[in-house]
Amino acid sequence: MDSVPGIFVLINMMHYLLIASKTGNVQFSHYFTHITPCSRTTIEARIITKCLSAEKDACHFLEDGDHTLIFRWFGPCLFIVAADHAENEMMVYEFLSLYVDALHRYFGKFSERHVLLNIDRLHMVLEEMVVGGELVESSIRNVLNPIQVLDTVSAR
Protein backbone atom coordinates (compact mmCIF):
# COMPACT_ATOMS: atom_id res chain seq x y z
CA MET A 1 0.00 0.00 0.00
CA ASP A 2 1.40 3.39 -0.96
CA SER A 3 1.39 5.97 1.77
CA VAL A 4 0.62 9.61 1.29
CA PRO A 5 2.66 11.98 3.47
CA GLY A 6 0.56 13.48 6.25
CA ILE A 7 -2.30 11.00 5.87
CA PHE A 8 -2.67 8.18 8.34
CA VAL A 9 -5.02 5.33 7.69
CA LEU A 10 -6.64 3.92 10.80
CA ILE A 11 -7.97 0.44 10.29
CA ASN A 12 -10.35 -0.63 13.02
CA MET A 13 -10.78 -4.34 13.10
CA MET A 14 -11.53 -7.43 15.07
CA HIS A 15 -8.62 -9.86 15.45
CA TYR A 16 -10.31 -13.00 16.73
CA LEU A 17 -13.49 -14.41 18.21
CA LEU A 18 -13.51 -17.07 20.91
CA ILE A 19 -16.36 -19.04 22.43
CA ALA A 20 -15.60 -20.55 25.83
CA SER A 21 -17.51 -22.62 28.34
CA LYS A 22 -18.13 -21.59 31.96
CA THR A 23 -15.18 -23.80 32.92
CA GLY A 24 -12.84 -21.90 30.59
CA ASN A 25 -12.55 -24.48 27.81
CA VAL A 26 -12.28 -23.09 24.29
CA GLN A 27 -15.23 -24.38 22.29
CA PHE A 28 -14.61 -22.34 19.12
CA SER A 29 -11.99 -19.94 17.81
CA HIS A 30 -11.78 -17.93 14.62
CA TYR A 31 -8.79 -15.70 13.82
CA PHE A 32 -9.07 -12.79 11.40
CA THR A 33 -5.37 -11.93 11.72
CA HIS A 34 -2.42 -14.29 11.84
CA ILE A 35 -1.34 -15.55 15.23
CA THR A 36 0.99 -18.53 15.34
CA PRO A 37 -0.70 -21.74 16.50
CA CYS A 38 1.69 -22.14 19.44
CA SER A 39 0.83 -18.60 20.65
CA ARG A 40 -2.91 -19.16 20.35
CA THR A 41 -3.16 -21.59 23.27
CA THR A 42 -1.37 -19.19 25.61
CA ILE A 43 -3.37 -16.18 24.41
CA GLU A 44 -6.68 -18.03 24.65
CA ALA A 45 -6.02 -19.23 28.20
CA ARG A 46 -4.99 -15.74 29.36
CA ILE A 47 -7.93 -14.00 27.65
CA ILE A 48 -10.55 -16.45 28.89
CA THR A 49 -9.21 -16.32 32.45
CA LYS A 50 -9.28 -12.52 32.33
CA CYS A 51 -12.89 -12.41 31.11
CA LEU A 52 -14.10 -15.12 33.50
CA SER A 53 -12.58 -13.28 36.46
CA ALA A 54 -14.27 -9.97 35.58
CA GLU A 55 -16.98 -8.83 37.97
CA LYS A 56 -20.45 -9.87 36.79
CA ASP A 57 -21.73 -6.28 37.05
CA ALA A 58 -18.59 -4.73 35.53
CA CYS A 59 -18.18 -3.36 32.04
CA HIS A 60 -17.69 -6.04 29.40
CA PHE A 61 -14.81 -4.17 27.77
CA LEU A 62 -11.30 -4.90 29.04
CA GLU A 63 -7.97 -3.52 27.91
CA ASP A 64 -5.45 -6.20 26.97
CA GLY A 65 -2.20 -4.91 25.52
CA ASP A 66 -2.79 -3.91 21.90
CA HIS A 67 -6.43 -4.99 21.98
CA THR A 68 -9.70 -4.30 23.68
CA LEU A 69 -11.57 -7.42 24.76
CA ILE A 70 -15.32 -7.27 24.27
CA PHE A 71 -17.17 -10.17 25.84
CA ARG A 72 -20.73 -11.28 26.38
CA TRP A 73 -22.50 -14.28 27.89
CA PHE A 74 -25.13 -16.15 25.90
CA GLY A 75 -26.43 -18.99 28.04
CA PRO A 76 -23.48 -21.10 29.16
CA CYS A 77 -21.19 -19.72 26.42
CA LEU A 78 -18.81 -16.79 26.77
CA PHE A 79 -18.24 -14.96 23.47
CA ILE A 80 -15.06 -12.87 23.32
CA VAL A 81 -13.77 -10.59 20.57
CA ALA A 82 -10.35 -8.95 20.59
CA ALA A 83 -10.48 -5.69 18.64
CA ASP A 84 -8.28 -2.67 18.03
CA HIS A 85 -8.49 0.05 20.67
CA ALA A 86 -9.96 2.44 18.09
CA GLU A 87 -12.79 0.01 17.24
CA ASN A 88 -16.28 0.96 18.41
CA GLU A 89 -16.80 -1.32 21.43
CA MET A 90 -20.58 -1.00 21.36
CA MET A 91 -20.66 -2.00 17.69
CA VAL A 92 -18.65 -5.13 18.48
CA TYR A 93 -20.81 -5.83 21.54
CA GLU A 94 -23.94 -5.65 19.38
CA PHE A 95 -22.21 -7.68 16.65
CA LEU A 96 -21.95 -10.54 19.16
CA SER A 97 -25.71 -10.38 19.66
CA LEU A 98 -26.26 -10.31 15.89
CA TYR A 99 -23.98 -13.34 15.43
CA VAL A 100 -25.86 -15.31 18.09
CA ASP A 101 -29.20 -14.24 16.55
CA ALA A 102 -28.01 -15.57 13.18
CA LEU A 103 -27.02 -18.85 14.84
CA HIS A 104 -30.41 -19.06 16.55
CA ARG A 105 -32.15 -18.56 13.24
CA TYR A 106 -29.96 -21.14 11.50
CA PHE A 107 -30.09 -23.88 14.15
CA GLY A 108 -33.54 -23.19 15.57
CA LYS A 109 -32.45 -22.80 19.16
CA PHE A 110 -28.71 -22.31 19.45
CA SER A 111 -26.96 -24.12 22.30
CA GLU A 112 -23.50 -25.16 23.44
CA ARG A 113 -24.09 -28.52 21.75
CA HIS A 114 -24.34 -26.75 18.39
CA VAL A 115 -20.91 -25.21 18.99
CA LEU A 116 -19.38 -28.62 19.57
CA LEU A 117 -21.11 -30.44 16.70
CA ASN A 118 -21.28 -27.77 13.97
CA ILE A 119 -18.02 -25.85 14.08
CA ASP A 120 -17.95 -25.66 10.28
CA ARG A 121 -21.33 -23.88 10.22
CA LEU A 122 -20.23 -21.44 12.94
CA HIS A 123 -17.22 -20.52 10.79
CA MET A 124 -19.40 -20.19 7.70
CA VAL A 125 -21.90 -17.86 9.38
CA LEU A 126 -19.06 -15.77 10.80
CA GLU A 127 -17.26 -15.58 7.45
CA GLU A 128 -20.44 -14.31 5.79
CA MET A 129 -20.61 -11.51 8.38
CA VAL A 130 -16.96 -10.56 8.89
CA VAL A 131 -14.23 -10.30 6.28
CA GLY A 132 -10.69 -9.40 7.25
CA GLY A 133 -11.81 -8.46 10.74
CA GLU A 134 -14.43 -5.97 9.53
CA LEU A 135 -18.18 -6.39 9.73
CA VAL A 136 -19.43 -6.47 6.14
CA GLU A 137 -22.95 -7.90 6.48
CA SER A 138 -25.51 -7.25 9.19
CA SER A 139 -28.57 -8.73 7.47
CA ILE A 140 -29.22 -12.18 8.93
CA ARG A 141 -31.17 -13.11 5.79
CA ASN A 142 -28.21 -12.21 3.55
CA VAL A 143 -25.83 -14.08 5.85
CA LEU A 144 -27.86 -17.29 5.95
CA ASN A 145 -29.02 -17.48 2.30
CA PRO A 146 -25.78 -18.88 0.81
CA ILE A 147 -25.38 -21.35 3.69
CA GLN A 148 -28.96 -22.57 3.31
CA VAL A 149 -28.42 -22.97 -0.47
CA LEU A 150 -25.33 -25.04 0.29
CA ASP A 151 -27.36 -27.15 2.73
CA THR A 152 -30.02 -27.73 0.06
CA VAL A 153 -27.46 -28.74 -2.56
CA SER A 154 -25.65 -31.01 -0.08
CA ALA A 155 -28.89 -32.76 0.83
CA ARG A 156 -29.49 -33.89 -2.75
Disulfide bonds with the S-S distance in Angstrom:
none
